[in-house]
Amino acid sequence: MPLEDEFGDVIGKARRGHGLSPTAVASAVGATEAALAAMESYERLPTRDEVERFAELFSLPANRLWDIATEAWDAPPVPLTTRPLASLRIECVTLPYPVHCFLVATADGSCLVIDTGTEAGPLLAKLRETGWRVAAILITHGHGDHTGGLTEVQRATGAPVYIGAADASAAAHVPSDAVHRIATDRQLSWGSLAAEAILTPGHTPGSISYLIGGAAFVGDTMFAGSAGGTRSPAAYQDILRSVRERLLRLPPETPVFPAHGPATTIANEQARNPFA
């Protein structure tokens, strides 16, 4: 599976995160605005000297940017399993966009849903196929590609919904008594299932990552080789803190399941992610 972000995505996110105009960035790296636009739209690869200047301007490691630019970066194979191995079963449902939703189940058939995707059909089909019973629906953040199917999935399963308090408007059509707004880090449990909710704001104010069975489900906070987009310099600083101080301090062997692109590990991102 290809990485979610190419070099153009990474420098575009960094440029917007620093609040810099294309004119200012082009001048700083010794390129024309047309050349910068071509790099951000994947139409032109940077030179090594340009990568060095981008790295200095954005305070990012040049060698990691160069690996992204030259497509020398890939994600390790990460099986759909938790630690210890096979203690829980994971199913990934990928919807158009593409966006990944996850089901995490115990041997007795009780499961957690992590995000519901753009629409409910594929996820409900997987639940019928497995026969699993949904104990809870965990939402990583409120964007429509993650919550478009929420109302229907909740109606079909009757499961409680957990969502960041700052993103709770995405659950506006779910019965209010079924919505649990998370405003602080929390330990959650439903019988034999448990999760730790970790606040990881930046991509949205209410973004949450969930640790389940030693695996991290991170939504759009971190991708293999990148991080989620932000809408302001303040939010960019938030996501850098979320990646560096919250996610990358997890044990190195932790499997990481983002909502876009391939799975990865904390060790791989510690060593290779430009935003680390």
Secondary structure, DSSP 4 states (H G I P E B T S, - for coil): ---S--HHHHHHHHHHHTT--HHHHHHHHT--HHHHHHHHTTSSPPPHHHHHHHHHHHT--HHHHHHHHTT---PPP--SB-SSTTSSEEEEEEETTTEEEEEEE-TTSEEEEE--BS-SHHHHHHHHHHTPEEEEEE-S---HHHHTTHHHHHHHH---EEEEGGGGGGGTTS-GGGEEEE-S-EEEEETTEEEEEEE--SSSTT-EEEEETTEEEEETSEETTEE---SSHHHHHHHHHIIIIIITTS-TT-EEEESSS--EEHHHHHHH-TT-
